[in-house]
């Protein structure tokens, strides 16, 4: 029997990590095409931190409760959902609501949790997996035999990019902020790791690729990294922006883009509709999930906190010392 109320992290005002306190909220009711999930764990992502600070409001239709990914058991289903989903253990990408005991998710955005994954690992998969797949593989067309450059190599996005590149035969160069993180990135499968604080990543990429450059760059920095990234690209290379942590604008050499036939693109995932995300989930189910089921593709877990300890979890993410994903669990 599903209760009427639940514990959830739904800050009434923006602020520091201390606003992440558990409060009582109504258990959501699944609409048509949605399932209700009893949450086991939820992954933490940088947009959660930005939302907590008041810098990234949720979309109009989304829950104000924090959290974009979760794992758990399907306990109820809305109209039009196959009843076979009831009782299934799933992980799901959501627009909000994951930091709670119960959350609703579009059925099409759920993926089954195989025996090879723990519920902690499953909760750390959806946001980074959907993001890296749609941007590095679909928008940047990374394919077997390519070499790519990914910034933030030990972040959740970076470690997922490493795992996917390993699974699909792509060489991956990452940048990180310390020698310790270089070692950690190489340990989880990065082909090369560059400490951007002590090395010029443009020169290193040129040296690593014998002057040819990389097929694609996945960039979460923006700002003055963009023209430097373009210097790292091979002719016909693709530059994909997914965040602007280092600046919202960039000055770029247009004739160089023309002369070398470079492509600049980017995307945001959260505002995309459920139909698009369901299509991505279908593609992941066909192409990536066999690697997950075989136990050969897993997220890297940095640290697990209880939901009561959410302030410490956010503080760790903001400190930038984490390697892989930070997860909350009940």
Secondary structure as GFF3:
##gff-version 3
##sequence-region A 1 330
A	DSSP	beta_strand	5	9	.	.	.	ID=ss1
A	DSSP	three_ten_helix	17	19	.	.	.	ID=ss2
A	DSSP	beta_strand	22	26	.	.	.	ID=ss3
A	DSSP	beta_strand	34	43	.	.	.	ID=ss4
A	DSSP	alpha_helix	46	52	.	.	.	ID=ss5
A	DSSP	beta_strand	69	77	.	.	.	ID=ss6
A	DSSP	three_ten_helix	83	85	.	.	.	ID=ss7
A	DSSP	beta_strand	89	93	.	.	.	ID=ss8
A	DSSP	beta_strand	102	106	.	.	.	ID=ss9
A	DSSP	three_ten_helix	107	109	.	.	.	ID=ss10
A	DSSP	beta_strand	110	112	.	.	.	ID=ss11
A	DSSP	alpha_helix	119	123	.	.	.	ID=ss12
A	DSSP	alpha_helix	126	132	.	.	.	ID=ss13
A	DSSP	pi_helix	133	139	.	.	.	ID=ss14
A	DSSP	beta_strand	147	151	.	.	.	ID=ss15
A	DSSP	alpha_helix	156	167	.	.	.	ID=ss16
A	DSSP	beta_strand	171	176	.	.	.	ID=ss17
A	DSSP	alpha_helix	179	187	.	.	.	ID=ss18
A	DSSP	beta_strand	192	195	.	.	.	ID=ss19
A	DSSP	alpha_helix	201	208	.	.	.	ID=ss20
A	DSSP	beta_strand	214	219	.	.	.	ID=ss21
A	DSSP	alpha_helix	225	232	.	.	.	ID=ss22
A	DSSP	beta_strand	233	241	.	.	.	ID=ss23
A	DSSP	alpha_helix	254	260	.	.	.	ID=ss24
A	DSSP	beta_strand	263	266	.	.	.	ID=ss25
A	DSSP	alpha_helix	274	287	.	.	.	ID=ss26
A	DSSP	alpha_helix	289	293	.	.	.	ID=ss27
A	DSSP	beta_strand	301	306	.	.	.	ID=ss28
A	DSSP	three_ten_helix	307	309	.	.	.	ID=ss29
A	DSSP	alpha_helix	310	319	.	.	.	ID=ss30
A	DSSP	beta_strand	325	329	.	.	.	ID=ss31
###
